[in-house]
Amino acid sequence: MLQNYLKIAWRSLWKNRLFSTVNLTGLALGLTASLLILEYVSFERSFNTFHPKLARLYRVLMQPQSGSTQSSSAPGVILRANFPELESYCRIAEGLGNGMVRVAEKTIREDKTIYADASLFHLFQFPVQSGSVSELNKPRTVGLSLREAEKLFGNAAAVGQPITVDNQFGKTEYTVALVYENMPENSDIQADIIFSMATLANPSVIKDNSWVDPAGVGAQFVTTYVLLTPQAEALRAEQKFNQLLKTLPTGSTDQIRLQAVQFQHLGASLTDSFTTFGNLGFVYLMSGIASLILLIAWFNYVNLSTALVSKRSKEVGVRKVIGAHRFQIIGQFLGESIILNIIALLIAFVVVDVLQSPFNALIQKNLSLSVLFDSHYWLYAFIFFLAGIGVSGFYTAFALSGINPLLSLKGGWLKSGKSWLRQSLVLFQFSISITLIAATFIVYQQLHYMQRKNLGVTLQQRLVMQGPEVGRDSTFLTRTAGFRNALSQLPFVTAFSSSGNVPGSGFNFSTENVLRTDQSSPDQKTSFAVLICDDQFFKTYGISLASGRSFTKSETEKSWGDVHAFMVNEATADKLGYSPSAILGKTVLFNGQAVEVVGVVKNYHHLGLKEAIQPIVYWPQQNTTYLTAEISTDHVHEHIQQLKAAYERYFPGNLFSFYFADEHYNRQYQTEQQYSSLFTLASGLSIFIACLGLLGLAAFSAEQRTKEIGIRKVLGASVLQISTLLTRDYIKLVAIALLISIPLVWVTMDRWLEQFAYHVSVQWWVFAEAGLLTLLIALGTVSYQSIRAALTNPVRSLKSE
């Protein structure tokens, strides 16, 4: 019996090849898009889930009075804590150890480094392949990932071997204490080199960097993780930490917050205010788009299947007359639905394999179908898939099995009924398509606005070189001056500066201790960003001054404690209660140090348009973390080679690495670029699938109304009149779909734009363009069938009457 059902189902699908092809294509495309998006969603949902102690792991956050949390924590509080709720803790400092790593004659630049306590391997599941975790408690010891160990030592054993590291703390010898397996890609903690945290407690290593105190209460560079006991309550532990914080002589009114590690990647909900690594809204958005595309494909199936009622009414009537039960007929049609969906799913697997590489390039992830099983999200998707097959298949089966056999056999013609349902589904499809198209236009507008807006800083033609780490000895300042002089001799270099950071990469640090001399305590709600730079920084980046002057060279050569002049931006002057001209010459307390304001910088977008312009303090120092050269645009490759030669001559042993400031700055808009690409693909795919259904419906409508068209032509109707007759219903549907999509897009996209401090506004013409584009595509789809039907010889359609 089952074999007979399958055979009949296959024959029916083959007989109605046009409708089967349209359905199969739509379902395959919908499933392909859904599988690719599901890979990304599953990957994001799988972050940190492999840690066995995940339920007891928490990240310590600090929450100022302003309400926004920051991942830099108060490790000193945790060190002083002696609570039964606390089983263990781990401190992690990222980025401090980046620099040059040398083993024998091999030198590499490594940026994935952290300082951490040995307890890292107790809290988190990072299996150790060789060596001893306890050795990482000692100063000047290091752990290497398997990837890093092979890079440095090849096939030789790494444990016990020495390595030399040149970073901001100078040259330090380390001993390899252990080798651990490569950290999974779905881990928020990523490091190929782990330096022992005890190293930072050694004065001979950190030298004159007195700000480095991993045991300090206000260590902004440290993130702390705690492991609570199985019986502990996070809220109670958090309260105890805050009680202890109040007893410490910090004067801070910040609050400690414990964030569950299971939520630190995406957050607990869309309203979660805690700092996260990922974007939960983007995950939900992609899930929604995948579901909508698949729904459009299933709506096509329901539309076309119910439209075939008149064609298959005799078949159903004959089956009922010879004794077939309704449930047998339902089983037959449901079998057709299952076969079609399974074939579409198999095609989708093949297409996903073909498109995997370009999709990975788009989202910049290394994904595959195997990622689907790294989280439980695949189960929800599978249930949704089965529900979709069931609902669409059962509805179609019940509709077709309910045909009255007497009516179907008597006249052989039956209206396909339920036209209101088909119109509703088409309306829904076009509403989705217009919504996605309009959203695409708005996202593109915002992206174009951010990339084209006058930032107040010039980034084009600025080549940023990573500063030297090796060779910071007594000759370093002399060699730096020689390098600067060598660049001034190059005709293609028009400006040069050194700084602790550059636009688009953040600041050196932040502080709340910037006060007027008549101010007794800092405003806890105001955080001032600090940027260390030389006297040529503003000239090199084309940053204008609102008043006053820039630094002199001699001011940038003084030691930190001897600095008595600095610059601020307009936002800082405003926060301190001065105009840009009135603040000149005023003495300001900077972390207790009296400093005179000698210049005010015009506000510019140092961090991009997502963030409001912060109050910034510019501190004069010859910091060589970044070296920026303004170069001419001709013969760029040759110019870079000359810069490299000069760099290696004055800083031997350092690897020359660089990037262009404008390209680096625009990378912060990567998420928005992905939004734009995603919406473009999704809107294109959704309207293509919807138009596949329209094509089938138009063909069916033209076939159903063949005799009517013939009569109209005999009575004198023109081709244009008949074409209009067949297409006007679709014009109405597009117009109604546009009205439905306008409020939806307006509200959601206006809310999305609010996350940008500087953004475009939603314009009415966006909806007009989206509606017009959808209408033209829809008309183009149905016009072929309409014109074809209108041009048919009426004799052919009427001769059977």
N, C-alpha and C positions, 0 to 999 in steps of 0.2 A: 504493500500500500504506500509506504513512504517513498519507495523508489518510483512508483507511478506518479505521485505528487511532484517529485523533483523533476521528472521527465516532462510532465505537462507544464510546470512552471518554466523550465528552460525553453520549451517550444513557444510559450506565450511571449517570453522576453525576446526571443529571436524574431517572432512574427512582427512585433511592434518595435522594430529596431531603432527608429528615430527617437521614440520616447525613452527606450532603454538606454540609448547612447547619451541622451541629454541627462537622464537621471544618474547614470554611472559616472559621467564626467563631473557633474556637480558634486556628487558624494565623494568621489576620489579627491577632488581639489579641496573640499571642505575638511576631509579627514587628514589630508596632507598638512594643511595649515594648522589644524588642531594638534597633530602629533608634534610638529616642530615647536609650537608654542608651549605644549605640555612639557617638552624636554626642558625648556628654560624655567618654567614654573616649578617643576619637580626639583631641578638643580637648586634654585633659590630656597625652596622649602627644606632641602636636605642639609643646609648649613649647620654644622656643629652637632648634628644628631648622632654621630658615631661615638661620642664620648659616653662611656658607661655611667659616669657620675653626673650627667647633665642636669638631672633634676635638683641637684644640691649645689650647683655652681652659679655664682653671681659675680657680676662686674660691678666694681665700686665707682659710682659717679658722684660728681660734685654739682650741686645746684645752687647758684647764686640767687640773690633776691629777685633778679630779673625773671627767673623761672626757667631759663634754658639750661639744660644740663651739658656738662663737658666730661669727656672720658678721662682727663687728667684727674687723679684722685689724691687722697690724703694717706699715703702709705704709712706715715708716722703714727697715725691714729690706729691703724691695724696692728702695727708692731707693738703698740702699747696696750692693745686689747688683751684681756685675759678672761674671756667669756666662755662658758661651757658650750655655747652655740657654735663657736668657731673651731672647726677641726684643723684647717690649714689655710694658707694663703700663698699667693704668688705675685710678685711684682714684675712688670714688663715695661721696658723703656725702648720704644721703637725709634729707629733713625739715627740714634746717637753714634752708633758704631760704623756707619757707612764709610767706606773708604777703600784704600788699596790693601789687598791681601797678597802676601808673598810667601812662596815656598821654593827654596833653592833659587833657580833661575826663572821660575814661573811667577808672573804678576797678573792679577785680575782686579777689576773694580767690582765690588759687591755692594748692592743696595738693599738686599733683603736680610738685614741683620737686626738683632734685638739683644738687649741685656736682660737677663731673667734669673730668677731664683731656680735652684735645682728642683724645687717642689713643682715646677711646671709639669714635669713628667709624672707627678703623683696626681695632680688635678685633672690633666688632660690625657687623652689616649694618643700619644705619639710614641709608638714602640721603639725601644732602643735596640739596635742591631749588635753593637759591640761597645765595650767600655763600661764605666761605672757612673751612675747618676750622682752618687755621693761626692765624686771628685769635682763636680760642677759647683759645689759649695765653696771651693777654694778660689782665691783671686788668681787672675791671669790663666784661667782655664776656659776652654771653649768646646762647644758641641757642634758637630757638622752634620748636615743632612747627607744622606747617601749620595745624592746628586753632587753636592759640593765636595764631598770626600773624593769621589771619582774624578772630579774636575781638577783637584789639587794634587792628588796622590796616585791617580790611575788605579791599578789593581793592587797596589801595595797597601798594607795595613796603615790606617791613619792614627789610631789610638796611640797616644804617647809621643807623637811626632810634634815638633815645634812649627809654629807659623808666626809670621810677622805681620802686624796690622798697623797701617798709618791712617789715622783719622783725625778728627778735630782735637783729640787729646795727645796727638803726637805719635811717636813710634813705640809700640808695645809688643813684647814677645809673649805668646800664648802657647799652652800645651793642650793638645787635643785630648779631652777627657772621655768623649763618647761619640758614637756615630748613630744617628737615628734615621728611621725610614722617612722618606719625603712626606712632608705634610700634605694631606689631601687637598684638592682644589676647593672643596667645599668646607674649608676651615677659615674662620675669620683671623686666626693667628697664622701668619705665614713668615717663615724665616729659614734661611739656608745656613745661617751662622748664629749660634746662641752664645754670647759671652756671659760669663758668670757675673751676677749682680754684685758679688763681693768685690769685683775689680773696681767698681766705681767708688767703693769706700776707701780705696787706697790712694792717699794724697800724691804718691809718686807717679800715679797713672794719670789722674785728672789735672795734675800740675796746678796752674793758677785759676782753674775753672771752679771757683768757690760756689757757684750756683748749683753744682752737681752734688746733691745730697739725697741719695735714694731712701734715707731714713727720715727725711724731713717731712714735717706736717704739710707744707705747701709745695711739694715737689710736683710742678706742673707737667714734667716730662714723663711721669710714671703712671701707668695704668695698673690697678690692683684687682686681682681676682681672689675671691674667697670661696672656700668649700665649707659649707655648713654641715653639722651633724645630722643624721637621719631624722632626729626628733625636733630639730630646731625650726623655728618660724622666722622667715626672712624679715617680716615687719618688726618683730621683737628685737632681732639682732640689729636692725637698722636704727631703732630707737636707742639702743645701748651705745652704738657707735657715736651717735649725735650727742648723747649725754656726755660721753668722754671728750668729744671735740670741744664742747663748751668749757671744759675745765682747763684746756690747754691755752697758753698765753699767745694766741695767734691774733686775736682781735677780729677774726673773720666771723661773718654771720651766715656763711654758706651752710648748706645742709647736705649730709651724706645720703645718697640713694643707692639701693641695691637693685640692680637690673638682672633678671634671670638670663643666663647665657643663652638659653633656648629662644629668647626673644631679642637678643642683641643684634641679630642680623637684619630682621625685618620689622621688629616691634611686635607688641602684643595685639595692637589694633591700629586702625587708621588714625585714631585720636591719641595714640601713645606719644608723649612728649619727650621720651628718653632718646638719647643719641643712638643711631643705628648705622650699620655698615651698608645695608641694602635699601630698597625702596618697596615697601609693601603695596603702595598704591599702584606702582608699575606692574607688580605681580598680579594684582586683582584686575588691572586693566587688560593685561594680556589674556588672562583667563576668560574675561568677558568677551573679548574679541574672538577668541577661539570658539566659544560657545555660540556666538551670534552667527559666525560663518557657517558652522555646522547646522544651525537651525535653518538658515537660508536654504541649504542643500536639502534638508528634510522637508521643508515647505514645498520645494520644487517637486519632490516625490509625491507628496499628498496632492498637490495641484494637478499634476499630469495624470496621476492614477485615477483620481475622481473624474477628470475630464474624459477618461476612456470608458466611462460607464456605458455610453451609448454604443460603443464599438463591441463591448463584451457582454451586452445585455442578453443577446440571443444565446451565447455560450452558457451563461448562468441559468437562463430559462430552461434550456435543454437538460442541463445537469439536474435541476430541481425536479423536472417532469419525470426523469428516469429514476428518481429516488434518492438523489444526493441530499444529505442533511446540511443545514446551514453551517454547522461547525466544520463539516468536511470542506465546504467551499471556503470558509474562513481559513482553514488550514492551508489550502492551496495558495490563496493570495498572500497569506503571511509567509509561506515558503518562498514565494517570489521576492518578497521584501527582504527576507534574510539572505537569500542568494545574492541579490543585487548589492546589499551592504557588505557582505563578505568579500565579493569580488572587488568592490571599491576599496575595502580595507587592504587587500593584498596589493592592489595597484598603488595605494598610498604608501605602503612600506617601501616599494621600489622607488617611488618618486622622492620620498624622504631621504633615501640613501644617496640619490643623485644631487639633491639640493643641500645636503648636510654641510658641505664645506662653505658655500656662499652664505648660508644662514649663520654659521659659526663666525664667519668674518664680519657679518653685520652686527651681531651682539657681542663680539669679541670674547667668546667662551669656547671651550673645547667640549662640545656635547655630542652625544650619540643616543640611540634608542635605549641603550642600557641604563642611561641616567634615570629613566622613568621609574626604575625600581629602587632608587635611592631614597625615596620618601613614600608616604602613603597616598600621595596625591593621585597616583595612577589609578588607585582603586575607585576614587570618586569619579574620575574621568571614565573609567570602564562602566560604572553604574549609569552615568549620564548617557554613554553610548548605547547601552542596552535599552535604557528607557526611551531614547530617541527612536531606535528601531522598533521597539514595541508599540509606542504611541502612534507613530506614522504608519506602521504596518497594520496594526489592529484597526485603526480608523478606516483605512482604505479597504481592508478586508470586510469590515462590518457594512460599509457603504455599498460595496459591490454585491455582498451576499444577501442584502435586503431587497433586491430587485424582485418585483412581482412577475412570476414566469408567464402568466396569461397575457399581461400587457406587452412584455418583451417579445413574445412569440406571435402576438396578433398583428402588430404593425411593423415590427422589426426596427422601429425607430423610437428612441426614448431620449427625452431631454436629459442632459447630463446634470441637471439640478445643482443645488448647493452652490450656485454661482457666487452667492454672497460670501461663502467660505473662501473660495478661490480668490476673490477680490480682496478679502481681508488679509489673506496670506501674502498676496502680491504687495498690498499696501504696507505690510510690516517689513517686507524685504526692501522696498524702496526707502522706507523710513530709516532703516539701518544704513543703507548705502549713502543716503544724503547726509546722515549724521557723521559717518566716517569721513566723507569727502570734506564737509565743512570743518571738522576737527583737523584734518590734514592741512587745510589752508591756514587755519589759525596757528597751528604749531609751526608751520613754515614761516609765517609772518614774524612770530616771536624769535625764531632762530635767526632769521635774516636781520631783525632789529638788533639783536645782541651782537651779531658779527659786524654790523655796519655802523653802529652808533659811535659817535665821537666819545672816546673813553677819557680824554684828557691826558693820555699818555701815548707815545708813539712806539709801536712794537715792530713795525715793518723794518726789515734790513738790520735787525738787532740779533746778533749771533751770541748766544750765551754759552760760555765754556765752564765746565765743572772745575772748581778751583783745585790746586795741587794739595795732596795730603802727605806725600813722601818728601822727606828732606826739610822738615820744619826745624832747622838748626839755626845757629848764629848768623849764617849767611842768607837766611830766607828773605829778610826784608830787602837786602841789597839786590838779590836776584829778582825779587818782585819789581823793584824800581827799574832794573835793567830790562825786564820784560815789558813794562809799561813804556819805557823809552824806545824799545825796539818796535813796538806797535805804532808809536807816533811817527816813525820813519817810513812806515808803509803807506803809500799814497791812497790805497783804497780804504783805509781805516780813518774815519772822520771824527770818531769820539770813542772813549774807552772809560770804563769805571769798574770798580770792585764793590761788592756789597754782600751782606749776609743773607739776602733773599732778593727775589725779583718779582715783578708783577705777574700774577697768575699762580704763584707758588706759596703765598702766605707771608707770614712775618717771622721774625726771630723769636719773639715771645710776646706776652701781653701782661699788663699790670694794672691794678686799680690805684696804685700809689702815685698818681700825678695830681698835685695839689697846688692851689694858690697859697701864697705865704700867709694869708689870713684865714686859711681853711684848717680846722683842727683835725679832721679825720677824713679818710677817703670816702667818696660816694660809692657805696657797694654796688650800685646799679650801673656804673660806668666802667667799662674795661677799655684801656688804651692799648692799641697795638704798637709794638716797637719794631722799627726797621733800622738796621745798622747799615750805613752806607758812607761812601767817600764824597769828596767835594765835586766829583764829575758826574755823580749819579743822575741828577736832575737834567743836566745838559744832554747826557747820553740818551735818556729816555724821553726827551722833549717835554718835560713836566714844567709847567709855568708856576711862577711865584705870585702870590696875591700881594705880598708886601715884604720888605726887608731884603736880605741877601742870602746867598748860599754859604756853605762852609768854606773856610780857607783850608789849604793843604796842611798848614801847621796845626789847625784844630783837629784834623782827623788823625794826626800822628801822636796825639797825647794818649797816655794810659787811661783806662776807664775812670778811675777815681779822680783824675786831674781834669776831666772835661767840665767846662763851665759855660758852654754855649751849645744850644741845640735848636732844631727846627720842629715845627708842628704844622699840621694841615688846618684848613679852615674849620673842620668839624671839631678839632681839639680846642681851638680858640673859642668856639661857640660854647662848648661844654664847660670851659673855665670861666665863661661870662664876659669875654672880650670880643671886640671886632678884630679883623685881621690887622688893622693898623694900630689899634690901641694896645694889643698884646706885645708889640715890639718893645724890647728893652726890659720887659717885666721879668722878675725872677720867679721861677716855678720850682717846686720841690719834686724831684723825680726819685722815688724810692729813698727819700730822706736827703738827697743830694741837691744842693742849691744850684740851679742852672738858669742861664739867661736865654730868653727867646730871641734869636737873631733873624729869623725868617719864617714866613708863613707860606705854605705850599697850597696852591689852588686844589680844591677837592678833585680827585680823579678816581677812576674805578680800578683799584689795585687788585681786587678779587673777582671782578666780573659783575654782571648785572643781576645776579641772583641775590647778592647781599647788598644791604644799604652801606653807604660809605662810612667807614669806621673812623673814630678819632685816632690819628696816627702821630707818633712821636718819632722823629728821625734823629738817630744817635750817631755822632761823627766818629768813625773808626776806619782803619784800613783793613777791612775784613775781606778775605779772598775766597770765601765759600763759592761765590759766583763771580765770573769775569765776563763783562758784556762789552762787545765791540760793535759799533755801528759801521757797516761795510757797504760798499757800492754793490749794485746788483749785477754788473757785468762780470763774466768769468768767475762765477762764485766758486766753482770747484777748485780752480787754481788759487784763489784767495784763501780758501780753507786749508789747502796744503801749506801755504806760506805761514799761516797762523799756527798750524800744527808743528812746523819746523821750529818756529820761535819758542813755542810752548815747551817742546821737548829739549831745546837747548838750555833754557833757564830752569826748567823743572824736571831734570832727568829722573827716570824711575816712575813717573806718573803717566797714566794712560790719558790720552787726549780724547775727551768726549764733549759733545756740544749738541745744541738744538737751537732752532730759531724761535725767538720769543713769541711771535704771533701764532705760530702753529701750536706751541705749548699752551698759550693762553686759551686758545679755542678748544683745547681738549677738555676743558672743564664743562663744555656744553655737549659732551658726548651723549649723555642721557637724552637730551633734547633732540640730537641728531638721530638717535635710535627711535625716539617717538615719531619723528618726521618720516623716517624710512618705514617704520612699522605701520603707521596710519596710511601711508601711500599704498603699500602692498595690500593691507587689509581692505581698504576701500576699493581698490582695483579688483581684488579677488571677489569681494562680496557683490559688486555690481556685475561682474562677469558671470558669476553663478546665477544671480537673479535674472540676467538677460538670457541665459540658457533656458531657464524656465519660461520666460516670455516667448522665446523662439518656438518652443514646443506648444505653448498655449495659442500663439498666433496661428501656427500651422493647423492646430485642431479647430480653432474658431473658423478659419477660412474653409476648412473641409466641411464643417458642420453647416455652414451657410452658403454652400456652393450653389444650390438651386435658387436661394434668395438673391444671390449676386447675379445669377443668370437672368432672372426675371427683371431685376432693376436695369440691367444693361439693355434688355429688349425694350424696356419702357423709356430708354434714353439717358440713363445715368452715365456720367463720365467716369473716367478712371480716377480722377481726383476726388469726386464725390464718394465713390466706393471705398477708396483708400481712407478717406476721412472717417467714413462710417466704421471701419474696422479698427481705427487707431484712437478715436476720440475718448474711449473708455480709459485707455492707458494714460492719456494726458490728465484726465480727472484724478486718477490714482496718484500720479506724481505730484500734482498740486496739493492734494490732501496730505501726502507723505511729507511734503515740505513744511506744511503748517504744523504737523506733529513734531518734526525734528527741531524746529526753531527754538522753542523753549528748553528742550533737553540740552541742545548744544550750548545755548547761551548760558545756562546755569552752570553746567559742568566745566566748560572751558573758562568761564569767568573765574570760577573757583580755582582752577588749575593755574591761571595767570597770576593769581594772588600770591603764589609762592615766590614770585620774582619781585624784588624790590623795585625794579624798573621794567615795565612791560607795555605791550600794545593793548589796545582795547578792542573788544569784539565789534566788528562793523557789520551793518546790515547787508552790504553787497556780498559778503562771504556766503550768505544763504542764497542770494540770488544766483551767484555763480554756481554753487553746488547744485541747486535745483535745475538750472538751465543745462548744466553738463549732464545730469542724470536724465533729464527729459530728452536731450539730443541722442544719448546712447540708447534709451528705451525706444524712441521713434526709429532710430536706425536699425534696431533689432527687428521690430515688427513691420517696418515698411516693406522689406523684401517680400514677406509672405502676403502682405496686403496688396502690393502692386501686382504680384504674380497672380493672385486670385482675381484682381480686377481686369487683368489682361486675358484671362481664360475665355475661350470661345463659348458663348452662352449656349450654342447648339449642343455642345458636348455635355453640359450639365443638365439640359432640359429634355434630351432625346428619350430618356427613360420614362418620362411622365406620359 
